[in-house]
Amino acid sequence: MIWTNLLANKEAQKHKTSKKELDNMRALIARDLADASLAGLSADRRFATAYNAALQAANMAIACAGYRIVSKVGHHRVSLESTKLVLGKAAHKYADYFETCRRKRNTIDYTFSNVATTQKQKRSSFKQNSFTLKSKTGLRKTTPR
């Protein structure tokens, strides 16, 4: 996956972000991480909410690189894969992990209940917090390929 292909396939578009947009994304991430830790929610809902925080962190990194993923079928997958382009090799294991979470979140939201266990949800929240920290400290501009 490279930016020129994503742009040509209309999966991504060039985008100039703003401080306000990034602040809004940070607020969404903070809200979802806080909500994911609420004891009254099911493990499934906490898992899906923690996943959304990871997705927002990926979108934030992509925006800082000068792109936006187009909202259409498969855009979550494209967002998570694109973090590999934006954040480099250090983010690959997180992107791969969150791709697994994406598939599980689809099952939770569209097919079955009681999919996430509390232990898996806690692990997801831990990885999300780590991913958010890495994305905030490891952002760098990329050049289109």
C-alpha positions in Angstrom: 0.0 0.0 0.0 1.4 3.4 -1.0 -0.2 6.9 -1.0 -0.3 7.2 -4.8 -2.4 4.0 -5.0 -4.7 5.1 -2.2 -5.2 8.5 -3.9 -5.7 6.9 -7.3 -8.3 4.4 -5.9 -10.0 7.3 -4.1 -9.5 5.6 -0.8 -7.6 8.7 0.5 -7.4 12.3 -0.4 -4.9 15.0 0.4 -5.9 17.0 3.5 -4.6 19.9 5.5 -5.4 19.5 9.1 -5.8 22.2 11.7 -5.2 22.6 15.4 -9.0 22.5 16.0 -9.4 19.3 14.1 -6.6 17.6 16.0 -7.9 18.9 19.3 -11.3 17.4 18.4 -9.7 14.1 17.6 -7.8 14.1 20.9 -11.1 14.8 22.7 -12.7 11.8 20.9 -9.8 9.6 21.9 -9.9 10.7 25.5 -13.7 10.2 25.7 -13.6 6.8 24.2 -10.7 5.6 26.4 -12.6 6.9 29.5 -15.8 5.3 28.3 -14.0 2.0 27.6 -13.1 1.8 31.3 -16.6 2.2 32.6 -17.5 -0.8 34.7 -21.2 -0.7 33.8 -20.7 -1.4 30.1 -20.5 -4.9 28.7 -17.1 -6.2 27.7 -18.2 -6.1 24.1 -19.1 -2.4 24.3 -15.9 -1.5 26.1 -13.9 -3.4 23.5 -15.7 -1.6 20.6 -15.2 1.8 22.3 -11.5 1.1 22.9 -11.2 0.1 19.2 -12.8 3.4 18.2 -10.1 5.3 20.2 -7.5 3.4 18.2 -9.2 4.2 14.9 -9.3 7.9 15.9 -5.6 7.8 16.8 -4.8 6.3 13.4 -6.9 9.0 11.7 -5.1 11.6 13.7 -1.7 10.3 12.5 -2.9 10.2 8.9 -4.2 13.8 9.1 -0.9 15.0 10.5 0.8 13.3 7.4 -1.5 15.4 5.1 -4.1 12.9 4.2 -7.7 11.8 5.0 -9.2 8.4 4.4 -12.4 8.5 2.4 -15.4 7.2 4.2 -16.7 4.2 2.3 -16.8 0.4 2.7 -13.4 -0.7 4.1 -12.3 2.7 5.3 -11.4 1.3 8.8 -9.1 -1.3 7.3 -7.5 1.4 5.1 -7.0 3.7 8.1 -5.3 1.1 10.1 -3.1 0.0 7.2 -2.2 3.6 6.4 -0.7 4.1 9.9 2.2 1.8 8.7 3.0 4.4 6.0 2.7 7.3 8.4 4.4 6.0 11.5 6.8 3.5 10.0 7.9 0.1 11.1 7.4 0.7 14.8 3.7 1.0 14.2 3.3 -2.2 12.2 2.6 -4.5 15.2 0.0 -2.1 16.5 -1.7 -1.8 13.0 -1.7 -5.6 12.7 -3.2 -6.0 16.2 -5.9 -3.4 15.6 -6.8 -5.0 12.2 -7.6 -8.1 14.3 -9.6 -5.9 16.7 -11.4 -4.4 13.6 -12.7 -7.8 12.6 -13.8 -8.6 16.1 -15.5 -5.2 16.4 -17.4 -6.0 13.2 -18.6 -9.2 14.8 -19.6 -7.4 18.0 -21.5 -4.7 16.2 -23.2 -6.7 13.5 -23.4 -10.4 14.3 -23.0 -11.7 17.9 -22.9 -10.6 21.4 -20.6 -11.7 24.2 -17.6 -11.8 21.9 -15.1 -9.8 23.9 -13.9 -11.0 27.3 -12.9 -8.6 30.0 -9.3 -9.8 29.8 -9.2 -9.1 26.0 -10.8 -5.7 26.5 -8.2 -4.8 29.1 -5.4 -5.8 26.7 -7.0 -3.8 23.9 -7.2 -0.7 26.2 -3.6 -1.2 27.2 -2.4 -1.5 23.6 -4.6 1.5 22.6 -3.0 3.7 25.3 0.5 2.6 24.1 -0.5 3.2 20.4 -1.8 6.7 21.3 1.4 7.5 23.1 3.5 6.3 20.1 1.4 8.2 17.6 1.7 11.4 19.6 5.4 11.1 20.0 6.3 9.4 16.7 4.4 11.5 14.1 6.4 12.6 11.2 5.6 14.0 7.8 5.7 11.5 5.0 6.3 12.2 1.3 3.8 10.9 -1.2 4.9 7.8 -3.1 
